[in-house]
Amino acid sequence: MSNELTLARWRKSSYSDNHGACVEVADGQFTGVVPVRDSKDPSGPALVFPATSFVAFVASLKSGAIHPA
């Protein structure tokens, strides 16, 4: 998958701030998974989460059940 990630279209998360705490996601491009990376290190490693888990995580953020640090 790492070769595929170099061609991914990354977007900055709307939950990122302007002080360096930024993540990028390549959602909707890979079947069943959502890659996430540190925007300050785009050539560094990416974490790949099951899409269902990522959707549940974002829903928890939106509902206020969990709060970004």
C-alpha positions in Angstrom: 0.0 0.0 0.0 2.9 2.4 0.6 3.4 2.9 -3.2 -0.3 3.7 -3.5 -0.1 6.3 -0.8 2.5 8.3 -2.7 -0.2 8.8 -5.4 -3.0 9.5 -2.9 -4.9 12.9 -2.8 -4.3 14.1 0.7 -6.4 16.7 2.4 -5.9 18.5 5.7 -8.3 17.5 8.4 -10.8 20.1 9.4 -9.8 19.3 13.0 -6.2 20.4 12.5 -5.1 23.7 13.9 -2.8 26.4 12.5 -0.1 25.8 15.1 1.5 22.6 13.6 -1.0 20.0 15.0 -2.1 18.9 11.5 -3.1 15.6 10.1 -4.0 14.8 6.5 -6.4 12.1 5.4 -6.8 10.3 2.1 -10.4 9.3 2.6 -12.6 7.8 -0.1 -9.7 6.5 -2.2 -9.0 3.1 -0.9 -11.5 0.3 -0.3 -12.2 -0.3 3.4 -9.4 1.8 4.8 -8.5 5.5 5.6 -4.8 6.5 5.6 -3.8 9.3 8.0 -0.4 11.1 8.1 1.3 14.0 9.8 1.2 17.0 7.4 4.6 18.2 8.6 6.2 14.9 7.4 4.4 14.0 4.2 7.1 11.5 3.2 7.0 9.9 6.6 4.8 7.0 7.7 1.0 6.9 7.4 -1.3 5.1 9.7 -4.1 3.1 7.9 -7.3 2.6 9.8 -10.3 0.5 8.9 -12.9 2.8 7.3 -15.6 1.8 9.8 -13.4 2.7 12.8 -12.4 6.0 11.2 -16.0 6.9 10.5 -16.9 6.1 14.2 -14.0 8.2 15.4 -15.1 11.2 13.4 -18.7 10.8 14.5 -17.5 10.8 18.1 -15.5 14.0 17.5 -18.6 15.7 15.9 -20.9 14.6 18.7 -18.6 15.9 21.4 -18.2 12.4 22.9 -14.4 12.8 22.6 -12.4 16.0 22.3 -9.3 16.6 20.3 -6.3 17.3 22.5 
